[in-house]
Amino acid sequence: MSPRTGWLDCSSGVSGDMLLGALSALGALGELPGILAAVPELGVTLTTTQVHRGALHATHVRADASEGPPRNRADVQAVLDRMPVPAQVRQTAGRVFDRLATAEAAVHGVTPPEIYFHEIGAVDSIVDVVGACLGFHALGLDGLTVSGIALGSGVIDTMHGVVPVPGPAVLELLRGTSLVAVGGDAAIELATPTGVAVLAELATGVGPMPPMTVADVGTGAGTRELDGRPNVVRLVVGEPAVADDDWLLLEANVDDLDPRLWPGVIDALLAAGAADAWLTPILMKKGRPAHTLSALAQRVAAEDVSRTVFEQTTTIGMRTTGVVKRALDRDWIEVDVGGCAVRVKVARLDGAVVTATPEWADVEAAAQTLDRPARQVLADAITAARVPTA
């Protein structure tokens, strides 16, 4: 299956109903009504309508329910446990509510179990969180990049009194994450705690729309009309595209690693997604012998590769450089050497073969099986490939 990526445009903020609208527009919430019906004490009715926000057509999802009792984190979990959702959705929703409870507790100077806020226990918050987690799970995205999140300004009236915007809970939810906050001049709350909590849990990257082929766009509407901007969230879904310059060279100088560990480090980097990895002997200050560890990786794999460098070596720093990679077209053929199969990598330039390189592991295995020198097996494999070599 081809990789799928998503980009969320939060230039007008984000809320739970906006996320549900975008996911509904993409057809990712088909199971939500049945799931909510399985928990009748919530008494929820979902209404999905097509609306305009500014000049944009969008989908609006509204959850209608009678006011329920205040719920703490344990009460919410009891509701989640009764919902017929995949285990991964339930766990993700639980982590979102953990974030909400922790943020509210920090704002009010209490512990998370003591939180009994309407905002956390409200039925519409449960619907928003479960629906968002269910929808993103249904989309099966391999990554979700989130733009800068507009927060708004001014003040809002809450059950605890008037508070400034950005709200304290929103700022707590953003603290310690990679999400990027943008204030903006709109004198209203643009980003709600529920919306921010969901993105804090699900986002895998931040920034402008990454290189991708666009397959579909879901536009979710907020409830209010805003002056000067459409009150929407846009979720763009497609396949990630790799540009010619979308490669990174990650390097670290290491002078205190047991050299017997290096082969395992190289193997771990390749397993983490590096296209290539190698060592270069160097001489550091005060005449210390060392190695430069280098790894070439696509940008989408760079985080896993860099994490592997820190986990597998003793380095405490690394440098990253964008590079342009040019590679020949290549494919594999299989040749027979004395009854043993040997794979040969064939590379072409403008359709003409320029190299044919037998896979060394296959050459060694064949040499051992045939009890022949590896150099002879290598020569026979090249001959059997019947292609010129450089």
C-alpha positions in Angstrom: 0.0 0.0 0.0 1.3 3.4 -0.9 2.1 5.8 2.0 -0.5 8.4 2.9 0.2 11.7 4.5 -2.0 14.5 5.7 -1.6 18.2 6.2 -3.9 20.2 8.4 -4.4 23.9 7.7 -5.2 25.6 11.0 -4.7 29.2 9.8 -8.2 30.0 11.2 -7.7 28.0 14.4 -8.9 24.5 15.3 -11.8 23.0 17.4 -13.3 19.6 17.8 -16.3 20.3 15.5 -14.0 21.7 12.8 -11.9 18.5 12.9 -15.1 16.4 12.7 -16.3 18.4 9.8 -13.1 17.9 7.8 -13.0 14.1 8.6 -16.7 13.8 7.7 -16.1 15.5 4.4 -13.5 12.8 3.7 -15.9 10.0 4.6 -14.0 8.9 7.7 -16.8 9.2 10.2 -19.2 6.6 8.9 -19.1 4.5 12.0 -19.4 7.3 14.5 -23.3 7.4 14.8 -23.5 3.7 15.5 -20.7 4.0 18.1 -22.5 6.8 19.9 -25.8 4.9 19.8 -24.1 2.0 21.6 -23.7 4.4 24.7 -27.3 5.6 25.1 -26.7 7.5 28.3 -24.9 10.1 26.3 -28.1 10.9 24.4 -26.2 12.3 21.4 -27.7 13.2 18.0 -25.2 14.1 15.3 -26.3 16.6 12.6 -24.1 17.0 9.5 -24.8 19.9 7.2 -23.1 21.6 4.2 -22.5 25.3 4.9 -20.5 28.2 3.7 -17.9 29.9 5.8 -16.9 33.1 3.9 -16.4 32.1 0.3 -15.7 28.4 1.1 -18.0 25.4 1.1 -17.5 23.3 4.2 -19.0 20.5 6.3 -20.3 21.2 9.7 -20.9 18.5 12.3 -22.9 19.4 15.4 -23.5 17.1 18.4 -26.7 17.8 20.2 -27.1 16.3 23.7 -28.7 17.2 27.0 -26.4 18.6 29.7 -24.8 15.6 31.5 -23.3 15.4 35.0 -19.7 16.7 35.6 -17.2 14.0 34.8 -13.7 13.6 36.0 -11.0 11.7 34.1 -12.1 8.3 35.5 -15.7 9.0 34.5 -14.7 9.8 31.0 -12.7 6.6 30.8 -15.7 4.6 31.9 -17.6 6.0 28.9 -14.7 5.3 26.5 -14.5 1.7 27.8 -18.2 1.1 26.8 -17.7 2.4 23.2 -17.4 -0.3 20.5 -14.2 1.2 18.9 -10.9 -0.3 18.0 -8.5 -0.6 21.0 -6.1 1.9 19.3 -8.8 4.5 19.0 -9.8 4.1 22.7 -6.2 4.3 23.8 -5.6 7.4 21.7 -8.7 9.1 22.9 -7.7 8.3 26.5 -4.3 10.0 26.0 -6.1 13.1 24.6 -8.2 13.3 27.7 -5.1 12.8 29.8 -3.6 15.8 28.1 -6.8 17.8 28.8 -6.9 16.8 32.5 -3.2 17.5 33.0 -3.5 21.0 31.4 -6.5 22.0 33.4 -4.9 20.7 36.6 -1.8 22.8 36.0 -3.9 25.9 35.3 -5.9 25.5 38.6 -3.1 24.2 40.8 -4.6 20.8 41.5 -4.0 17.2 40.5 -5.6 15.6 37.3 -7.9 13.3 39.3 -9.4 16.4 41.0 -10.5 18.0 37.8 -14.3 18.1 37.3 -14.6 20.6 34.6 -17.6 21.0 32.3 -15.2 21.3 29.4 -13.7 17.9 30.0 -16.8 16.0 31.0 -19.2 17.6 28.4 -20.7 15.1 26.0 -19.7 17.2 23.0 -16.1 17.0 24.1 -16.3 13.2 24.3 -17.9 13.1 20.8 -15.2 15.5 19.4 -12.3 13.5 20.8 -13.6 10.0 20.0 -14.8 11.2 16.6 -11.4 12.8 15.7 -9.4 9.8 16.9 -11.8 7.4 15.0 -11.6 9.5 11.8 -7.8 9.8 11.7 -7.6 6.1 12.5 -9.9 5.3 9.5 -7.8 7.5 7.2 -4.7 5.4 8.0 -2.3 8.2 7.6 1.4 7.5 7.9 2.0 11.1 9.0 0.1 14.3 9.9 1.7 17.7 9.5 0.0 20.6 11.2 0.4 24.3 10.1 0.8 27.1 12.6 -2.3 27.2 14.8 -4.1 30.6 15.0 -5.1 31.1 18.6 -6.9 34.5 18.5 -6.9 37.2 21.1 -9.1 39.1 23.5 -11.0 37.5 26.4 -13.6 34.8 26.8 -16.2 34.2 29.4 -16.0 30.7 31.0 -17.6 29.0 33.9 -14.6 30.0 35.9 -14.8 33.7 34.9 -13.3 35.9 32.3 -9.9 34.6 31.0 -7.6 36.0 28.3 -7.1 34.5 24.9 -5.1 32.3 24.2 -6.7 30.5 27.1 -4.5 29.1 29.9 -5.4 25.5 29.1 -4.6 26.0 25.4 -1.1 27.3 26.3 -0.6 24.4 28.7 -1.5 22.0 26.0 0.9 23.6 23.6 3.8 23.7 26.1 6.3 21.0 25.5 5.0 20.1 22.0 6.3 20.9 18.6 3.0 22.6 17.6 3.5 26.2 16.4 1.2 28.8 17.9 0.2 32.0 16.0 -1.6 34.8 17.8 -3.5 36.7 15.2 -5.6 39.8 15.4 -9.0 38.1 15.7 -10.5 39.2 19.0 -12.0 35.8 19.7 -10.9 32.3 20.7 -9.9 30.5 17.5 -8.3 27.4 19.0 -10.1 25.4 21.7 -8.5 23.0 24.3 -10.2 20.0 22.7 -8.9 20.8 19.2 -5.4 21.5 20.4 -5.3 18.4 22.6 -6.2 16.2 19.7 -3.4 17.7 17.5 -0.9 17.5 20.3 -1.5 13.8 20.4 -1.7 13.0 16.7 0.6 15.5 14.9 3.8 14.0 13.6 5.2 17.2 12.1 4.6 20.9 11.9 4.9 23.5 9.2 3.6 24.3 5.7 2.2 21.7 3.4 4.9 19.1 2.7 5.6 17.9 -0.9 2.7 15.6 -1.7 0.3 14.6 -4.5 -3.1 15.8 -3.4 -5.8 13.0 -3.4 -8.6 14.6 -1.4 -9.4 17.7 0.7 -11.8 17.8 3.6 -13.0 21.3 4.8 -14.5 21.4 8.2 -16.5 24.4 9.4 -16.6 26.0 12.8 -19.9 27.2 14.2 -19.3 31.0 13.9 -18.8 33.3 11.0 -15.6 35.3 11.2 -14.9 38.7 9.8 -12.1 38.6 7.2 -11.5 34.9 7.1 -13.4 31.6 6.6 -13.8 29.8 9.9 -12.6 26.4 8.6 -10.0 23.7 9.0 -8.7 22.0 5.8 -7.4 18.5 5.9 -5.4 17.6 2.8 -4.6 14.0 2.1 -2.3 12.4 -0.4 0.9 10.6 -1.1 4.3 12.1 0.0 6.4 13.3 -2.8 10.2 13.1 -2.7 11.9 16.1 -4.3 15.4 15.9 -5.8 16.7 17.9 -2.8 14.6 16.1 -0.2 17.7 14.2 1.1 19.7 14.9 4.2 23.2 14.0 5.2 23.4 13.4 9.0 26.9 13.3 10.5 28.5 13.0 13.9 32.1 12.8 15.1 32.7 10.0 17.6 36.0 9.4 19.4 34.9 7.2 22.4 32.9 4.3 21.0 34.2 0.7 21.2 35.1 0.0 17.5 33.5 -3.5 17.7 30.1 -1.8 17.9 30.4 0.0 14.6 29.0 -2.8 12.3 25.9 -3.0 14.5 25.5 0.8 14.3 25.6 0.8 10.5 23.1 -2.1 10.4 20.8 -0.2 12.8 20.9 3.0 10.7 20.0 1.1 7.6 17.1 -0.6 9.4 15.9 2.8 10.6 15.5 4.0 7.0 19.0 5.4 6.0 19.7 4.8 2.3 23.4 4.5 3.1 25.6 4.8 6.1 29.4 4.8 6.5 32.5 5.7 8.6 35.4 7.9 7.8 38.6 7.9 10.0 39.5 11.4 11.2 41.9 13.1 13.6 40.3 15.4 16.1 41.8 18.0 18.4 44.7 17.0 20.7 45.5 14.3 18.2 42.6 12.0 19.1 41.7 9.4 16.5 38.0 9.3 15.8 35.4 8.5 13.1 32.8 10.6 11.3 29.6 8.6 11.2 27.6 9.6 8.1 24.1 8.6 7.1 22.1 9.5 4.0 18.4 9.6 4.4 15.2 11.0 3.0 13.7 13.8 5.0 10.8 11.7 6.1 13.1 9.2 7.6 15.6 11.6 9.2 14.0 11.7 12.6 14.2 7.9 13.0 17.8 7.9 11.7 18.9 10.7 14.0 17.3 9.0 17.0 19.2 5.8 16.1 22.5 7.7 16.0 21.9 9.0 19.5 20.7 5.7 20.8 23.4 3.5 19.3 26.5 5.8 19.7 28.0 8.0 22.4 27.7 11.2 20.4 25.8 14.1 22.0 25.5 16.2 18.9 24.8 15.9 15.2 24.8 18.1 12.1 22.4 17.9 9.2 22.9 19.1 5.7 20.5 19.1 2.8 21.9 17.4 -0.3 20.9 16.6 -3.8 21.1 12.9 -4.7 21.3 11.6 -8.2 20.8 7.9 -8.7 20.8 5.6 -11.7 17.8 3.5 -12.6 18.5 0.0 -11.3 16.9 -3.4 -11.1 17.8 -6.9 -10.1 18.4 -10.0 -12.2 19.2 -13.5 -10.9 21.9 -15.7 -12.5 22.9 -19.3 -12.0 26.5 -20.1 -10.9 27.1 -23.9 -10.5 23.4 -24.4 -9.4 23.5 -21.5 -6.9 21.3 -18.4 -7.4 23.2 -15.1 -7.3 21.4 -11.8 -7.5 23.0 -9.1 -9.7 22.2 -5.4 -9.4 22.0 -3.8 -12.9 22.2 0.0 -13.2 21.4 1.9 -16.3 22.1 5.4 -17.7 19.6 6.6 -20.3 18.6 3.0 -20.8 22.1 1.7 -21.3 23.7 -0.7 -18.8 26.7 0.9 -17.0 27.2 -1.5 -14.1 26.3 -5.0 -13.1 27.2 -5.9 -9.5 26.6 -9.3 -8.0 25.3 -9.2 -4.5 28.2 -10.1 -2.3 26.3 -12.1 0.3 25.0 -14.4 -2.5 28.6 -14.7 -3.9 29.9 -15.7 -0.5 27.1 -18.2 0.0 27.6 -19.8 -3.4 31.4 -19.9 -2.8 30.9 -21.8 0.4 28.4 -24.2 -1.1 30.6 -24.9 -4.2 33.8 -24.9 -2.2 35.3 -22.4 -4.7 37.2 -19.1 -4.2 34.8 -16.2 -4.0 36.7 -14.3 -6.7 35.9 -17.1 -9.2 32.2 -17.1 -8.3 32.2 -13.3 -8.6 33.7 -13.5 -12.1 31.3 -16.2 -13.2 28.3 -14.2 -11.9 29.3 -11.2 -13.9 29.8 -13.3 -17.0 26.4 -15.0 -16.5 24.7 -11.7 -16.3 25.8 -11.0 -19.9 25.9 -7.2 -19.5 28.9 -4.9 -19.8 30.4 -3.6 -16.6 32.2 -0.3 -15.9 
